[in-house]
Amino acid sequence: MASSAAARWGLIVFVIGILLLLGVFFFSYGLFSYAAGQLVSSETAPVNSLKPISQLFFATAMKLGCLIVMGYVASLIAGRGLALLKASREEAKK
């Protein structure tokens, strides 16, 4: 009975990790489509209304760093869920 509960928790943790990964992918799509839109609109904007490129680069680099960390943590959570699911199935075989 304990192994079936562990299997359920493993599946729940795995699904949470996958949902977090999907959230990171959608967040990164929004980030990069916004940055691309900013670059395209800068071609026709007057010079005095443009932000300095260093400010745009720094903001994008910070967001990219956060995305890498969030993706890594989400993959660790999904991996932990799979490990728990696998351990519960091995325990059930005994």
C-alpha positions in Angstrom: 0.0 0.0 0.0 2.8 2.4 0.8 4.3 1.9 -2.7 1.1 2.9 -4.4 1.1 6.1 -2.4 4.7 6.8 -3.3 3.9 6.1 -6.9 1.1 8.7 -6.8 3.3 11.2 -5.2 6.0 10.5 -7.7 3.5 11.1 -10.5 2.3 14.3 -8.9 5.8 15.7 -8.5 6.6 14.7 -12.1 3.6 16.5 -13.5 4.3 19.6 -11.4 7.9 19.6 -12.8 6.6 19.2 -16.4 4.1 22.1 -15.9 6.9 24.2 -14.5 9.0 23.4 -17.6 6.0 24.4 -19.9 5.7 27.6 -17.9 9.4 28.4 -18.4 9.1 27.7 -22.2 6.0 30.0 -22.5 7.7 32.7 -20.4 10.9 32.5 -22.6 8.8 32.7 -25.8 7.1 35.9 -24.5 10.5 37.3 -23.5 12.2 36.8 -26.8 9.2 37.9 -28.9 9.1 41.1 -26.9 12.8 41.7 -27.3 12.5 41.0 -31.1 9.6 43.5 -31.3 11.7 46.1 -29.5 14.5 45.6 -32.0 12.2 45.8 -35.0 10.4 48.9 -33.7 13.8 50.6 -33.0 14.5 50.8 -36.8 11.7 53.3 -37.3 11.7 55.1 -33.9 13.4 58.5 -33.6 16.9 58.5 -32.1 16.0 60.4 -28.9 13.3 57.9 -27.9 15.5 54.8 -27.9 16.8 53.2 -24.8 20.6 52.7 -24.5 21.6 49.3 -25.9 23.4 48.5 -22.7 20.2 48.8 -20.7 18.4 46.5 -23.1 21.3 44.0 -23.1 21.5 44.0 -19.3 17.7 43.5 -18.8 17.7 40.7 -21.4 20.8 39.0 -19.8 19.2 39.1 -16.4 15.9 37.6 -17.7 17.9 34.9 -19.6 19.8 34.0 -16.4 16.5 33.7 -14.5 15.1 31.5 -17.3 18.1 29.2 -17.1 17.8 28.8 -13.4 14.0 28.3 -13.5 14.4 25.6 -16.3 17.1 23.8 -14.3 15.0 23.8 -11.1 11.9 22.6 -13.0 13.9 19.8 -14.6 15.3 18.8 -11.2 11.7 18.6 -9.8 10.5 16.5 -12.8 13.6 14.2 -12.3 12.9 13.8 -8.6 9.3 12.8 -9.4 10.5 10.2 -11.9 13.0 8.8 -9.4 10.3 8.5 -6.8 8.0 6.8 -9.2 10.8 4.4 -10.3 11.7 3.6 -6.7 8.1 2.9 -5.8 7.7 0.5 -8.8 10.9 -1.3 -7.8 9.6 -1.6 -4.3 6.3 -3.1 -5.5 8.2 -5.7 -7.5 9.8 -7.1 -4.3 
